[in-house]
């Protein structure tokens, strides 16, 4: 507006100057009209008119900035306020990371096809009189998913519940969908308004006498309360219901289940505003309800002050209700559910299937049908009899892999299990359930069972001709070997060990974030390790989709590590970071999948520093990735830490992938810290590149 005024003023000055130059006296300009500014000047030869127009706001608006609707419910969208009746263009955009498929037509009608979060916009480009304008609201489409809790091994899982008594379903969560005709000031909505006294009631003479209502979320119920009305003491109990049924379902269809039926009731008395509880014949989880009264005690009028749903027992968290079968729950989209693993005596939780954490208490956000698996395994191969415990607490493994120990210590007392034990050779072919190797153990043989093999936190374990050929399945959500924390693996001289992950999102060997895996050769350094995934994870390091890994140190041995699609041979995987990587010796061959480095980052994921000070190394990157360093981009560019290769190495050969810029350095379009090779600084673009030259 102010700019238009400036233009008008300048034009006015020019006209005045022209008039002054012609020795004429123009009249003072006058404004006419409400939307247009018209300036009229009396000039020689007739009137000269200068006209300008300012623009108004279009005034597009939606009533609310957020709208939530449940899949399957009717939805017409918010009405657009459009005071000028201008043409608008509608659009709908889906939030990144959601699978929404909802659409909008040229009239602004939204069609709900799936859950997700959408931004709905009405856009006006502007014209001669109205400014451009945009109105929008965020559409949240929810639905209910099934959460199944599964325990593998000796233990159980439960949702964290609160021991309580009667839990009332809030009135604010109940809305009426359909009802028989009622007296004008005594509509059926009065049943759920929370006001019981003062003559506030539902009263009807119509037949059939019914009210159909629903809750905002599915609820677990096993009872309901009926409140009498305000004039029972005047009219007696005649207006109280005598026979009725309560029906329910979860999906809002016409397929109703009778969850309670009452015939010839004598429970409700001729008392005003009195509550009477009824237990349901078929308790369960429901969202849609229909209360039908077939008979009152006398006359034709029915009256009730209030109807409340309740649940007596353990109260589940908001948005979570008991499902139709044990260990299943109905969960509202986006609900955070906290569960607890309960291992039996002598056993421990190995991990949760979604993020492989090991804390007994765990929280998951439900956005799809989910089977959450808790895997339990034994800590020791057996129990010590009560009364005596032999502690082998002084055993250790030296640098050459030899087991050393001091004399045993025997104590007496009420012991129930071995807390530490003598190092043992474990033949994997005899293992039939999840197993955690302890400090000093030697693993040997071929694993035949589809079970999880882990290394205890802080333990050193030797591999002696181990074969773990993981099989991909959604039932086997684990790596070939999973480190529970800091761990050391020694490759026994003269042996070949092959470790492949199970489910295709898991690596051959996994170490959690914040922990360090150290791999050593035996006395002669002739032990061999072949590590890989079943599809999308690193050979040694991270798994697919946020299964990030910790630090990796390789001090010896012959190692061949092959990454799956988008995953490094040694390091990160698709959008899964890795920590620092250090190599001080050994013969290492590492190959990355598409978009991933041979040693370093996975596609779309960052990695830490890489330091190589010894050994013979061959590293090959996939498309867009360095041989040693960063992985390729997705919608964001990757980063890696500094890379240092010292002159003490025997040989380093790095080959970049197609489309990559560097063989040693950042991935395509990515960044990394300082690259130092011997006495030189700077990333290496030559490929293949060998150092020393």
VOZA-74516 format. One record per residue (C-alpha): x, y, z; residue in one letter. Coordinates in steps of 0.1 Angstrom, whole numbers, padded with zeros to 4 digits, always signed. Layout:
<filos>
XYZA ...
</filos>
This chain:
<filos>
+0000+0000+0000X +0027+0025+0010X +0045+0019-0023X +0014+0027-0043X +0009+0058-0023X +0045+0068-0032X +0038+0063-0069X +0007+0083-0067X +0025+0111-0049X +0053+0111-0074X +0027+0113-0103X +0010+0141-0085X +0043+0160-0081X +0049+0156-0118X +0015+0169-0127X +0019+0198-0104X +0053+0206-0119X +0039+0204-0154X +0010+0227-0144X +0035+0252-0128X +0056+0251-0160X +0024+0260-0179X +0014+0287-0154X -0019+0268-0146X -0035+0262-0113X -0048+0226-0110X -0075+0219-0085X -0067+0197-0055X -0070+0161-0064X -0100+0142-0050X -0104+0105-0042X -0135+0086-0052X -0146+0050-0047X -0138+0025-0019X -0115+0001-0038X -0100+0025-0063X -0080+0057-0059X -0091+0082-0085X -0071+0114-0087X -0087+0141-0110X -0068+0172-0122X -0082+0202-0141X -0057+0209-0168X -0058+0231-0199X -0076+0212-0227X -0098+0193-0203X -0096+0170-0173X -0066+0146-0170X -0072+0117-0148X -0045+0096-0130X -0060+0064-0115X -0043+0038-0093X -0057+0008-0075X -0046-0008-0042X -0052-0045-0034X -0071-0060-0006X -0064-0093+0013X -0081-0122-0003X -0093-0135+0032X -0088-0172+0026X -0089-0192+0059X -0096-0226+0074X -0113-0227+0108X -0085-0249+0124X -0049-0253+0118X -0050-0291+0127X -0076-0318+0120X -0076-0354+0131X -0097-0381+0114X -0097-0419+0118X -0094-0441+0088X -0129-0453+0078X -0148-0424+0093X -0166-0400+0070X -0146-0368+0063X -0156-0338+0042X -0127-0316+0052X -0127-0282+0067X -0148-0256+0048X -0127-0228+0033X -0137-0193+0041X -0136-0174+0008X -0154-0140+0012X -0147-0128-0023X -0156-0161-0040X -0123-0162-0058X -0110-0193-0077X -0085-0213-0057X -0061-0242-0065X -0061-0270-0040X -0031-0292-0032X -0021-0319-0006X +0014-0327+0004X +0025-0358+0024X +0049-0355+0052X +0083-0370+0045X +0086-0405+0060X +0048-0412+0059X +0030-0435+0035X -0001-0413+0031X -0020-0416-0002X -0048-0391+0005X -0059-0369-0024X -0078-0337-0029X -0099-0327-0060X -0105-0293-0077X -0134-0286-0053X -0113-0291-0022X -0128-0324-0013X -0103-0346+0005X -0104-0384-0001X -0090-0404+0028X -0070-0435+0015X -0045-0441+0043X -0029-0430+0075X -0003-0403+0076X +0003-0365+0080X -0007-0342+0052X -0006-0305+0045X -0038-0294+0028X -0036-0260+0010X -0059-0236-0008X -0039-0212-0030X -0049-0180-0048X -0025-0164-0072X -0038-0128-0069X -0054-0105-0094X -0059-0067-0100X -0078-0061-0068X -0069-0090-0044X -0035-0100-0030X -0022-0136-0034X -0032-0158-0005X -0027-0193+0009X -0048-0211+0036X -0037-0244+0050X -0043-0270+0077X -0025-0301+0088X -0045-0333+0084X -0036-0362+0107X -0052-0395+0096X -0050-0421+0123X -0060-0457+0125X -0056-0486+0149X -0028-0511+0146X -0022-0545+0163X +0008-0547+0186X +0019-0583+0193X +0043-0591+0220X +0064-0622+0214X +0089-0638+0238X +0116-0662+0224X +0134-0682+0250X +0129-0683+0287X +0111-0651+0296X +0079-0631+0290X +0069-0596+0280X +0042-0574+0294X +0029-0538+0288X +0035-0516+0318X +0002-0515+0335X -0012-0496+0365X -0031-0516+0391X -0063-0497+0396X -0099-0499+0404X -0127-0484+0384X -0115-0464+0354X -0142-0442+0339X -0140-0435+0301X -0140-0396+0299X -0172-0380+0287X -0151-0357+0265X -0141-0388+0244X -0177-0399+0237X -0198-0385+0209X -0233-0394+0197X -0237-0407+0161X -0274-0415+0160X -0304-0414+0183X -0341-0417+0184X -0361-0385+0186X -0362-0369+0221X -0378-0340+0239X -0363-0307+0226X -0343-0299+0258X -0336-0335+0268X -0316-0348+0238X -0295-0380+0240X -0263-0359+0241X -0273-0352+0278X -0263-0388+0285X -0226-0379+0280X -0222-0343+0291X -0211-0351+0327X -0240-0332+0343X -0262-0355+0364X -0282-0331+0386X -0304-0301+0378X -0328-0320+0356X -0302-0327+0330X -0312-0360+0313X -0322-0379+0282X -0359-0384+0279X -0378-0399+0249X -0412-0414+0241X -0402-0426+0207X -0398-0462+0196X -0374-0478+0191X -0356-0462+0220X -0319-0462+0212X -0287-0442+0212X -0256-0450+0191X -0223-0435+0202X -0186-0439+0199X -0154-0431+0217X -0125-0411+0202X -0102-0441+0206X -0109-0477+0210X -0114-0485+0247X -0112-0515+0269X -0144-0519+0289X -0160-0544+0312X -0189-0524+0326X -0211-0494+0325X -0231-0472+0348X -0267-0459+0343X -0278-0428+0363X -0315-0423+0371X -0331-0390+0361X -0345-0362+0381X -0381-0372+0389X -0380-0408+0399X -0391-0399+0434X -0422-0382+0418X -0431-0407+0392X -0416-0438+0407X -0393-0461+0388X -0417-0463+0358X -0394-0443+0335X -0363-0464+0343X -0353-0490+0316X -0365-0525+0324X -0351-0545+0295X -0322-0535+0272X -0291-0546+0253X -0258-0529+0248X -0241-0537+0215X -0205-0528+0204X -0179-0533+0177X -0145-0519+0168X -0149-0509+0132X -0182-0490+0131X -0199-0515+0108X -0234-0529+0111X -0219-0562+0125X -0228-0556+0162X -0219-0579+0191X -0243-0579+0221X -0219-0573+0250X -0246-0571+0277X -0283-0580+0278X -0306-0572+0307X -0342-0585+0311X -0367-0574+0337X -0342-0554+0357X -0350-0547+0394X -0316-0531+0402X -0325-0495+0394X -0345-0478+0421X -0369-0449+0423X -0342-0426+0435X -0331-0394+0418X -0296-0391+0403X -0285-0425+0416X -0258-0446+0398X -0262-0483+0391X -0233-0504+0378X -0237-0533+0353X -0210-0557+0343X -0207-0567+0307X -0213-0602+0295X -0187-0598+0268X -0160-0574+0280X -0134-0563+0255X -0120-0536+0233X -0145-0515+0214X -0151-0481+0199X -0187-0480+0186X -0217-0487+0209X -0255-0490+0206X -0277-0489+0237X -0313-0502+0229X -0341-0501+0254X -0370-0525+0246X -0391-0519+0277X -0396-0494+0305X -0413-0502+0338X -0445-0484+0331X -0459-0459+0306X -0440-0450+0274X -0414-0424+0286X -0378-0434+0291X -0354-0412+0311X -0318-0416+0321X -0295-0390+0337X -0261-0403+0324X -0244-0433+0308X -0208-0440+0317X -0184-0467+0304X -0158-0481+0327X -0131-0507+0331X -0122-0524+0364X -0087-0539+0366X -0053-0531+0353X -0054-0499+0333X -0035-0498+0301X -0018-0466+0288X -0039-0441+0268X -0043-0453+0232X -0037-0489+0241X -0064-0515+0246X -0065-0553+0250X -0067-0571+0216X -0088-0602+0209X -0061-0627+0217X -0035-0629+0245X -0004-0607+0240X -0021-0586+0213X -0031-0550+0218X -0050-0524+0197X -0029-0493+0195X -0037-0458+0182X -0014-0446+0154X +0017-0429+0168X +0012-0441+0204X +0043-0446+0225X +0040-0480+0243X +0063-0490+0272X +0068-0527+0277X +0089-0548+0301X +0109-0580+0295X +0108-0605+0324X +0135-0631+0321X +0134-0663+0341X +0160-0671+0367X +0194-0678+0350X +0184-0661+0318X +0187-0626+0305X +0172-0604+0278X +0194-0605+0247X +0176-0578+0227X +0144-0562+0214X +0137-0568+0177X +0132-0531+0168X +0164-0515+0179X +0184-0543+0196X +0186-0525+0229X +0190-0547+0260X +0173-0527+0287X +0144-0547+0303X +0121-0516+0300X +0116-0505+0265X +0094-0480+0246X +0082-0484+0210X +0062-0459+0188X +0035-0478+0169X +0029-0467+0133X +0020-0500+0117X +0010-0535+0127X +0040-0546+0148X +0053-0578+0162X +0078-0568+0190X +0100-0597+0199X +0120-0600+0231X +0147-0627+0228X +0160-0643+0260X +0191-0665+0264X +0209-0683+0291X +0239-0667+0307X +0256-0700+0316X +0254-0736+0304X +0239-0747+0337X +0232-0739+0373X +0253-0746+0404X +0236-0767+0431X +0225-0747+0462X +0249-0746+0490X +0282-0742+0471X +0296-0719+0444X +0329-0722+0427X +0341-0688+0413X +0364-0688+0384X +0369-0651+0385X +0406-0650+0379X +0406-0665+0343X +0418-0643+0315X +0429-0646+0278X +0464-0633+0269X +0474-0616+0237X +0481-0650+0219X +0447-0664+0228X +0459-0687+0256X +0436-0692+0286X +0453-0685+0319X +0439-0689+0354X +0447-0690+0391X +0434-0716+0415X +0396-0716+0419X +0379-0700+0449X +0351-0720+0465X +0324-0704+0487X +0294-0719+0504X +0260-0703+0508X +0226-0701+0492X +0235-0696+0456X +0211-0701+0428X +0232-0697+0397X +0268-0693+0384X +0277-0656+0381X +0310-0663+0365X +0324-0696+0351X +0354-0714+0337X +0361-0706+0301X +0345-0733+0279X +0347-0745+0243X +0312-0742+0228X +0303-0763+0199X +0278-0743+0180X +0263-0774+0165X +0249-0783+0199X +0233-0749+0206X +0195-0749+0203X +0186-0716+0219X +0200-0681+0220X +0234-0681+0236X +0258-0655+0252X +0295-0663+0250X +0314-0653+0282X +0349-0641+0287X +0375-0667+0277X +0350-0689+0257X +0360-0705+0224X +0334-0709+0198X +0337-0737+0172X +0316-0757+0148X +0286-0749+0126X +0255-0732+0140X +0225-0753+0127X +0198-0737+0148X +0182-0703+0138X +0192-0687+0171X +0211-0655+0182X +0247-0658+0192X +0261-0629+0213X +0293-0620+0231X +0289-0607+0267X +0299-0571+0275X +0336-0569+0281X +0343-0605+0270X +0371-0619+0249X +0361-0648+0227X +0381-0670+0203X +0367-0682+0170X +0379-0717+0160X +0365-0727+0126X +0332-0712+0132X +0304-0712+0106X +0273-0691+0110X +0253-0690+0078X +0224-0667+0087X +0191-0672+0071X +0169-0642+0062X +0136-0642+0079X +0114-0617+0098X +0115-0642+0126X +0154-0640+0129X +0160-0603+0137X +0197-0605+0146X +0232-0604+0133X +0255-0634+0128X +0273-0624+0160X +0261-0596+0182X +0284-0579+0207X +0265-0568+0239X +0291-0541+0245X +0329-0538+0243X +0342-0571+0230X +0373-0587+0216X +0373-0615+0190X +0405-0636+0184X +0409-0655+0152X +0426-0688+0160X +0456-0695+0138X +0450-0717+0108X +0412-0715+0110X +0386-0701+0087X +0356-0685+0102X +0325-0675+0082X +0299-0652+0098X +0268-0641+0079X +0239-0621+0094X +0204-0635+0096X +0176-0611+0087X +0188-0590+0057X +0189-0558+0078X +0216-0571+0101X +0254-0573+0096X +0277-0603+0099X +0291-0589+0132X +0274-0560+0151X +0287-0538+0178X +0263-0513+0194X +0268-0476+0194X +0291-0464+0222X +0310-0497+0224X +0342-0510+0207X +0348-0542+0189X +0385-0553+0186X +0395-0581+0162X +0429-0598+0167X +0448-0625+0150X +0463-0654+0168X +0500-0658+0176X +0509-0661+0139X +0481-0640+0125X +0469-0667+0102X +0433-0670+0113X +0407-0659+0087X +0373-0642+0090X +0348-0639+0062X +0320-0616+0072X +0289-0605+0053X +0252-0597+0054X +0222-0613+0039X +0212-0582+0019X +0214-0546+0033X +0239-0545+0061X +0277-0542+0066X +0300-0572+0068X +0313-0558+0101X +0295-0528+0115X +0260-0514+0111X +0226-0527+0099X +0199-0512+0077X +0178-0482+0088X +0192-0467+0120X +0210-0498+0133X +0241-0477+0138X +0273-0492+0152X +0301-0483+0175X +0339-0483+0170X +0359-0510+0152X +0395-0518+0158X +0414-0544+0137X +0448-0555+0150X +0454-0586+0129X +0441-0616+0110X +0430-0622+0074X +0397-0605+0070X +0373-0603+0040X +0343-0581+0047X +0316-0575+0021X +0288-0550+0025X +0253-0556+0012X +0233-0530-0008X +0241-0495+0005X +0263-0509+0032X +0301-0507+0038X +0323-0538+0040X +0336-0524+0073X +0315-0495+0088X +0281-0480+0082X +0249-0490+0063X +0219-0472+0048X +0212-0442+0071X +0231-0460+0098X +0262-0443+0111X +0294-0460+0124X +0319-0448+0149X +0357-0446+0145X +0376-0473+0126X +0412-0481+0134X +0434-0507+0116X +0469-0515+0130X +0476-0548+0112X +0463-0578+0093X +0454-0584+0057X +0420-0568+0051X +0399-0568+0020X +0367-0547+0023X +0341-0540-0005X +0311-0517-0002X +0277-0521-0018X +0261-0495-0040X +0265-0461-0024X +0288-0473+0004X +0325-0472+0011X +0347-0502+0013X +0359-0489+0047X +0338-0461+0062X +0303-0448+0056X +0272-0463+0043X +0248-0446+0019X +0232-0415+0034X +0251-0421+0067X +0281-0405+0084X +0311-0422+0099X +0338-0412+0124X +0376-0410+0119X +0395-0436+0100X +0431-0443+0111X +0453-0470+0093X +0488-0475+0107X +0496-0511+0097X +0487-0541+0076X +0478-0547+0039X +0445-0531+0030X +0424-0533-0002X +0392-0512-0001X +0367-0508-0029X +0337-0484-0028X +0303-0488-0045X +0287-0462-0068X +0292-0426-0055X +0313-0438-0026X +0350-0436-0017X +0371-0467-0013X +0381-0454+0021X +0360-0426+0036X +0324-0414+0029X +0294-0430+0014X +0271-0416-0013X +0242-0393-0007X +0204-0398-0006X +0186-0365-0001X +0214-0353+0022X +0251-0354+0018X +0273-0376+0040X +0301-0367+0063X +0331-0386+0076X +0358-0377+0101X +0395-0372+0094X +0414-0400+0076X +0450-0408+0085X +0472-0434+0068X +0508-0435+0082X +0540-0447+0065X +0541-0477+0088X +0515-0496+0066X +0526-0524+0043X +0502-0514+0015X +0469-0496+0010X +0449-0498-0022X +0417-0478-0025X +0393-0477-0055X +0364-0453-0058X +0330-0462-0071X +0313-0449-0103X +0303-0413-0098X +0325-0408-0068X +0350-0380-0065X +0377-0395-0043X +0392-0429-0037X +0403-0418-0002X +0381-0390+0012X +0345-0379+0010X +0317-0396-0009X +0299-0378-0038X +0289-0343-0027X +0299-0351+0008X +0325-0337+0032X +0352-0352+0054X +0379-0341+0078X +0415-0337+0069X +0430-0365+0048X +0466-0372+0057X +0486-0399+0039X +0522-0402+0050X +0536-0366+0048X +0509-0354+0024X +0476-0338+0030X +0445-0338+0008X +0419-0362-0005X +0429-0386-0033X +0410-0386-0065X +0432-0410-0085X +0416-0445-0087X +0428-0471-0080X +0453-0455-0057X +0481-0474-0040X +0502-0462-0011X +0532-0463-0009X +0536-0455-0046X 
</filos>
